[in-house]
Amino acid sequence: MQISHGASAEFECSEREELAEDLLAPEAEVLEGVALRVYDEAREDPYDPVSPVRLARALIGSDAVTIVPRHALRTTWAMLVRIGDRAHIVVRRDVPEGELGHTIAHELAHWVLRREGMRDTEEACDYLAAALVAPTSAFRRALALLGPKLARLAKAFRTTETLVALRWGEISWTPLALVRPGRVRVRGQLEFVWPPE
């Protein structure tokens, strides 16, 4: 996930727009199943997660991920491209370490969802990427061992505190809102209604 730093901390959106950015429970369940199939196809154990590079190489091919200089991708951190009949994930060299796994997994998610005949919206790819970086079984185990300590969970999954916070809400159904300038992301049980301010 690319984090943008806006000058204004104000956020205005209707409930309808806010909910449009998040997935409904049935879609999330389908994507969790897709994540398990990716691990199965890669012959990896989701209880012991592996690098998204390893998953991409297992599914797409040994040359699935290419690191490029910053100037090669000026407006984005990564991109899924087709060269001939092969897909490649092209990633900028300067992607922060904590973002690298999710960035590669996000592009892999585009490839997987297209292959499965599913819509590869940015929200779906973000969700699937998080499920690949921190599969449900591994996340539950880590949560039991480490507790809801975001820094420790992020270190365990070699990712960001943002990803593990959202993943915690997705898996535990604990209502949470991640707020940053220009965007609010909610996770947790759908019946929960955030109180008015």
Secondary structure, 3 states (H helix, E strand, C coil): CCCCCCCCCCCCCCHHHHHHCCCCHHHHHHHHHHHHHHHHHCCCCCCCCCCHHHHHHHHCCCCCEEEECHHHCCCCCEEEEEECCEEEEEEECCCCHHHHHHHHHHHHHHHHHHHCCCCCCHHHHHHHHHHHHCCHHHHHHHHHHHCCCHHHHHHHCCCCHHHHHHHHHHHHCCCEEEEECCEEEEECCCCCCCCCC
